[in-house]
Amino acid sequence: MKLRHRFLAITICSLFCHSASMGQNLDASLMRSINTNRNKSLDGLFTFISNTECPIGIGAPVITLGAGFITKDKKLQRKGWENLASFTVSYIAASRLKKIFHRERPAVKYSFVDPYSSITQNSFPSGHTTFAFSTATSLSINFKKWYVVVPAYLWAGAMGYSRIHLGVHYPSDVLAGAILGTGSAWFTHKASNWLQKKKNRKKPLPNTVF
């Protein structure tokens, strides 16, 4: 019986390692296809998109907060704080995961990668993509208008693609960043609603005059 269990454990471990190896090869192949066959005349455009990470990611909540304080709109202020909190949560989560996984950049591991710029920080997950999808999701949750949702996700998608195009991230880095950013925004939104409900329950009832 013990031999059977040992054989089963070895088989499962072998299958897991084989699957991980296949996934890594597929990741590298897709990275190579996009990066080495890219239209280099678009490098400037995608570099510009990558550089909008912080200006939009921080600018969106600041503008929302500013508008809320100017108009004295408490709901708009809360949306601004929520957007800023989402960006902060996604930043902390991405930073922690980078340290945990400690994945090398594609150009460090593979000689075929032609990076537009040299980056040595850890690769997984993509911080730019995390922040972009966090911002896009938070804006989409709080401002449910097509002219907010569509441009927000087009920008986030372009951000993710730009990181592969420029040779600084694997597709799996970008996918993980998109999931992490979206999850951070939803978590922050749920937490904000919970805090608001808790705050409302603590408010004293108005005096009733008979």
N, C-alpha and C positions, 0 to 999 in steps of 0.2 A: 504493500500500500504506500509506504514511504517513497519507494522508487517511482511509483506512478505519479505521486504528487510532485516529486522533484522534476520528473520529465515534463509534467504539465507546466510547472513554473518556468522551466527553461524554454519551453515552446512559446509561452506567452511573452516572455522577455525578448525572445528572438524576433517574434512578429512585431512587437512594439518598436524595437530598434530598426527593423527593416522598414516599417511604415514611416518612422521619423526620418530615416535616410532618404526614402522616396520623396517625402514632403520637402525636405531640404533641397533635393535635386530639382524638383519641380519649381520651387521658389526661385532658385538660382537661374534656371532656364528661362522662366518668364521675365526675370530681372534682366537677363542678358538680351532677350528679344526686344524688350522695350528700350533699354538704354543704348545698346550698340547700334540699333537701327533707327535711332531717333533723328528727327530733323533738327540739326544743330542751330538752324536759323531761329528756332523757337526757344533756344536756351535763355535768351534775355527775357522773354515773356514769362516763362515759367519761374525764372529767378525772381522776377517782380512779384508774381503771385505768392511765392514762398515767403517773400519779405513782408507781405501784408498780414502775416500771422498775428503779430502783436498789435499793430495799429488798429486792425479791425476787432481782434479778440478783446482788447482792452477799451478801444474807442466805443464799441457798441454799448456796453453797460454804462460808461461815463456819460455818453450822450443821453441815454435813457434816464439816468439819475438826474442829470442837469435839467432835462425837460420836466421831470417830475417835481423837482424843487422849485423851478421857475413858475410852474402852473399850480403848485401846491397840491398836486395829485398824488395821494398816498398809494394808490394802486400802481401807478407808473413808477413811483419810487421803489416799491417792493419788487417790481419786475427788474428794475435796474440792479438792485442788490442781489437778486437771484441770478442774473446773468453774470455778475462779477464773482459770485460764490461758485458758480459752475466752472468758470475759467480757473479759479483757484484750486478747486477740488481736482480738476483734470490735470493741472500742472503738478500737483503733489503726487497723484497716482502715477502719472507717466514717469516722473523722476524716480520714484521708488522702484518701479518695475524695471527701469533701465539698469539700476544698480543690482537688482536681483538676478536678471537674466544675463547681463554683461555680454551682450552679443556684439561681435565685431561688425564694423561697417563693411558693406559689400566690397569696396575697393581695397580694403585691408586683406580680405580673405581670397578674393578672386582677381587675377591679373587682367582678365578680359573687360572688367568694368572701367568705363571711361567717365569718371566723375567730373561734373562741371566745377566743383569746388572741393577742397580737401577738408574733411571733418573727421575728427578722431573720437568724439564721444560715442557712447554706446548706442546701438542701433534700434533695439526693440524695447518699446513700441515707438512709432514715429510721433515725436512730440508735436510737430507742426500739424499733423493730421488730427491728433487728439484734440488740440486746442480749437482747430477749425470746426470739427464736428460738434464739440461742446458748445461753441458759440452758435452754430447753425441750428442745433436742436433746441437750445434755450430760447433763441429768438422765435423759432417756429412754434414752440409751446406757448409762449407769452403773447405772440402777435400772429394769430391764426388767419393770415391773409396770404393769398397766393403770391402777391408781389413782395412778400417778405420770405416766405418758405422757399419758393423756387430759386431766387437769386442766392439765398443763404446756402442751400445745398449744392447748387452749381459751383459756388466758390469753394465749399468744403471738398467737393469731388475733385475740382481742379487742383486744389492744394495737395491732396493725396497723390494724384497722378504726377504732379510736378516733382515730388520727392523721388519717384522711381525714374522718371525721365532724366533727372539730373544726376542719377547714379549714386544717391546718398542713402537710399533705403530699399529693402526688399519689399515685394508685394505683401508678404505676411506682416511686416512692420506697419504698413499702411492700413491693412485690414484690422489689425489689433487696435491701432490708433482710432479708427472710425468707431469701433465697438466701444472702446473705453471712453471716448469723448461723448458719444450718445448716451452711454450709461451714466456718466457723471452728471449730465444735464438732467436726466430723468430722476436720478437720486436727489439732486439738489432741489428740483421742483417738488417732489414728494415731501422732502424734509421741510421746505418752506411752507407748504400747505398745512403740514402737521403742526408746525410752530404757530401759524396764524390761527388755527382752530383752537389750540391750547390757550393762546392769548385772548381770544374772544370769549372762551369759557370763564376766564378769570375776571372779565369786566363786570363791575357791579350792575345789578339790574336797576333801571331808572325808577325813581320814586313814583308811586301811583297815587294820584289824588282822587279821593272819593267825594 
